[in-house]
Amino acid sequence: MEENATESVYAVLTQRHAERTVAEVATQIGVSEPETLATMQALMRDGKAFAVSADGFLSDVAWKRVCDTAARILTAFHKRNPFKRRAPDSELRPSLAKAAAVRDYLALKAALETAGIWVRESGGARLPAFAIVLPPRWEVAALEMLPVFVAGGLNDPPWPGNFRANYPRDVPVDAVLDVLCEQGRLVRLDTDLYIAVESLERAKETIRALADAGTPITVGAVRDATGSSRRVVVPLLETLDKQGFTTRHEETRTITAKTDTRAEPTDRQIGLRSTRR
């Protein structure tokens, strides 16, 4: 009887390359959910079923398709884009959907990271072994530029045009700055406006202090607290909005959450939040 149940559950999982829940499988084979769950867990121990969310499972065949697709897409992306840290979800998600139908993409991202297939990044993923490697002359330029941005802080961020005038043509300043952003060492606020990531973190601390003191988070308040200028503070706050650190309410902002690539809400969590509002 147990062998028949195992065969039945596995047969349902392999009917097509799609996620199935315990409830769906139990209904299809006419067995109780607890018994189906126990059988599913046995299949997982045998490597014939894989959990892709709290209540969603794929067959070993479908899971292999997903893993192979993820590795193939990322390998090709890194080869085409050696100076990009991550492949975007917009490129990954459609390909994975063709490999197997999974309801919750962000839960699948987490499962693939747990399996060691990729490393999640905010808005994308990368291969675990991938790292941006700059040509030697670019690396020298990057190491020279970075301290200038750190020293400039929010008060006097350097103008990239000064670097362009000082480096030869085989050191493309704009490309080097883009790579520093990809590496998480610089943050691009606007066209020709970059700051060191340390400056961004200090700005967050300042904004938290304003909020703790009950001071409205406005452009003027942040400008005064940081000693910066409106030219920097306006795109700074817009960047923090995009990162999910702050939320804008007309002329003021509130702190919403700390950004963490390992704490991305799943599609189901997002749905639950929306139904509770």
C-alpha positions in Angstrom: 0.0 0.0 0.0 2.8 2.4 0.9 4.6 1.6 -2.3 1.5 2.2 -4.3 1.0 5.6 -2.5 4.6 6.5 -3.4 4.2 5.6 -7.0 0.9 7.5 -7.2 2.4 10.7 -5.7 5.4 10.6 -7.9 3.2 10.0 -10.9 1.3 13.1 -10.2 4.5 15.1 -9.7 5.8 13.9 -13.1 2.7 14.5 -15.1 4.1 17.9 -16.1 6.9 20.2 -15.1 4.9 22.2 -12.6 4.7 22.8 -8.8 2.1 20.8 -7.0 0.9 21.3 -3.4 0.2 18.4 -1.0 -3.5 19.3 -1.1 -3.6 19.1 -4.9 -1.8 15.8 -5.0 -4.0 14.4 -2.2 -7.2 15.3 -4.0 -6.0 13.8 -7.3 -5.0 10.4 -5.9 -7.8 10.3 -3.2 -5.5 10.0 -0.2 -5.5 12.1 3.0 -3.2 15.1 3.1 -1.1 13.9 6.1 -0.4 10.6 4.3 0.4 12.5 1.1 2.7 14.8 3.0 4.5 11.8 4.6 4.9 10.3 1.1 6.2 13.6 -0.3 8.8 13.8 2.5 9.9 10.3 1.7 10.3 11.2 -2.0 12.3 14.2 -0.9 14.6 12.0 1.1 15.1 9.8 -2.0 15.8 12.8 -4.1 12.7 12.4 -6.2 10.9 15.5 -5.0 12.1 19.0 -4.1 10.4 21.7 -2.1 10.3 25.1 -3.9 8.2 26.8 -1.3 6.5 26.1 2.0 3.8 24.0 0.4 5.0 23.6 -3.2 6.9 20.7 -4.7 8.5 19.7 -8.0 9.6 16.3 -9.3 13.3 15.6 -9.6 13.0 15.9 -13.3 11.4 19.3 -13.2 13.8 20.5 -10.5 16.8 19.5 -12.6 15.3 21.4 -15.5 15.1 24.5 -13.3 18.6 24.1 -11.9 20.1 23.5 -15.3 18.2 26.5 -16.8 19.3 28.8 -14.0 23.0 27.8 -14.3 22.9 28.1 -18.1 21.2 31.5 -18.1 23.6 32.9 -15.5 26.7 31.4 -17.2 25.7 33.0 -20.5 24.8 36.3 -18.8 28.2 36.6 -17.0 30.0 35.8 -20.2 28.2 38.6 -22.1 28.4 41.0 -19.2 31.6 40.5 -17.2 31.2 43.8 -15.5 27.6 43.3 -14.3 27.3 41.7 -10.8 23.9 40.1 -11.3 21.5 38.9 -14.0 18.2 40.7 -13.6 15.0 38.9 -12.6 13.4 40.2 -15.8 15.8 37.9 -17.7 15.8 35.0 -15.3 12.1 34.7 -14.5 10.7 34.0 -18.0 13.3 31.3 -18.7 12.7 29.5 -15.4 8.9 29.7 -16.0 9.5 27.7 -19.3 11.6 25.1 -17.4 8.8 24.5 -14.8 5.7 26.4 -13.7 6.3 27.6 -10.1 3.8 29.9 -8.4 6.1 31.9 -6.3 9.2 33.1 -8.1 10.9 34.7 -5.0 10.5 31.5 -3.1 12.1 29.7 -6.0 15.0 32.1 -5.8 15.5 31.2 -2.2 15.3 27.5 -3.0 17.9 27.8 -5.7 20.2 29.7 -3.4 19.8 27.0 -0.7 20.7 24.4 -3.3 23.8 26.3 -4.1 22.8 27.0 -7.7 23.0 30.8 -7.4 23.3 33.7 -5.0 20.4 36.0 -4.7 20.9 39.7 -5.3 18.3 42.4 -5.0 16.4 42.3 -8.3 18.4 39.3 -9.6 21.0 36.6 -9.0 24.5 35.6 -9.8 26.6 32.4 -9.9 28.2 31.6 -6.5 31.8 31.7 -8.0 31.3 34.9 -10.1 33.2 38.0 -9.3 33.9 41.1 -11.4 37.5 41.2 -12.4 38.7 44.5 -13.8 41.6 44.9 -16.3 44.7 45.9 -14.4 44.7 49.6 -15.5 41.0 49.9 -14.7 41.6 48.4 -11.2 44.4 50.9 -10.6 42.1 53.8 -11.6 39.2 52.4 -9.4 41.5 52.2 -6.4 42.6 55.8 -7.0 39.0 57.1 -7.6 37.3 55.4 -4.7 39.1 57.3 -1.8 38.2 60.6 -3.5 34.5 59.7 -3.3 34.9 58.5 0.3 36.6 61.8 1.3 34.0 63.9 -0.6 31.1 62.4 1.3 27.8 64.0 0.8 29.2 67.6 1.0 31.5 67.5 -1.9 31.1 64.4 -4.1 33.7 64.6 -6.9 32.6 65.5 -10.4 33.4 62.6 -12.8 34.5 65.0 -15.5 37.7 65.7 -13.5 38.6 62.0 -13.7 37.8 61.9 -17.4 40.3 64.7 -18.0 43.1 62.9 -16.1 42.9 59.3 -17.4 43.9 58.1 -20.8 41.4 56.7 -23.3 42.1 53.1 -22.5 40.7 53.8 -19.0 37.1 54.6 -19.6 36.1 56.5 -16.5 32.3 56.0 -16.9 32.8 52.2 -17.2 35.0 52.1 -14.1 32.4 54.1 -12.2 29.7 51.7 -13.3 31.7 48.8 -12.2 32.3 50.4 -8.8 28.5 50.7 -8.5 28.1 47.1 -9.5 30.6 46.0 -6.9 28.6 47.9 -4.3 31.4 50.4 -3.6 29.7 53.5 -5.1 26.1 54.5 -5.5 24.9 56.4 -8.5 22.4 59.1 -7.5 22.0 60.8 -10.8 23.8 61.6 -14.1 27.4 62.4 -13.2 26.5 62.2 -9.4 28.0 59.3 -7.4 28.7 58.9 -3.7 30.6 56.2 -1.7 28.4 53.5 -0.2 29.8 54.6 3.2 28.2 58.0 2.6 24.9 56.4 1.8 25.0 54.4 5.1 25.8 57.6 7.1 22.9 59.3 5.4 20.6 56.5 6.5 21.9 56.8 10.1 21.2 60.6 9.9 17.7 60.0 8.7 17.0 57.4 11.4 18.2 60.0 14.0 15.8 62.5 12.5 12.9 60.1 12.7 13.8 59.1 16.3 13.8 62.7 17.3 10.4 63.2 15.7 11.8 65.6 13.1 9.9 65.3 9.7 12.1 63.8 7.1 12.1 66.5 4.4 14.7 67.6 1.8 15.5 70.6 4.0 15.9 68.6 7.2 18.2 66.1 5.6 20.2 68.8 3.9 20.7 70.6 7.2 21.5 67.5 9.1 24.1 66.3 6.6 25.5 69.6 5.6 24.9 68.7 2.0 23.1 70.5 -0.8 19.7 70.2 -2.4 21.5 69.0 -5.6 22.7 65.9 -3.7 19.9 65.4 -1.2 17.0 65.3 -3.7 18.4 62.4 -5.7 19.7 60.8 -2.5 16.2 60.6 -1.1 14.8 59.3 -4.4 17.5 56.6 -4.4 16.5 55.6 -0.8 12.8 55.5 -1.9 13.8 53.1 -4.7 15.7 50.9 -2.3 12.7 50.6 -0.1 14.4 52.4 2.9 12.0 55.4 2.8 8.5 56.0 1.5 7.5 59.4 0.2 4.4 61.2 1.3 4.2 64.4 -0.7 6.9 66.6 1.0 7.9 64.2 3.8 9.1 60.7 4.0 8.9 57.8 6.5 11.4 55.0 7.1 9.9 51.8 5.8 12.4 49.0 6.2 16.1 48.1 5.9 17.0 46.7 2.5 18.3 43.1 2.7 18.7 40.9 -0.4 18.2 37.8 1.7 14.9 39.0 3.1 13.0 39.5 -0.1 9.3 39.0 0.5 7.8 36.1 -1.5 5.0 36.6 -3.9 2.6 34.9 -1.4 3.8 37.2 1.4 3.1 40.2 -0.8 -0.4 38.8 -1.5 -1.1 38.3 2.1 0.0 41.8 3.0 -2.3 43.3 0.3 -5.3 41.3 1.6 -4.8 42.6 5.1 -4.9 46.2 4.1 
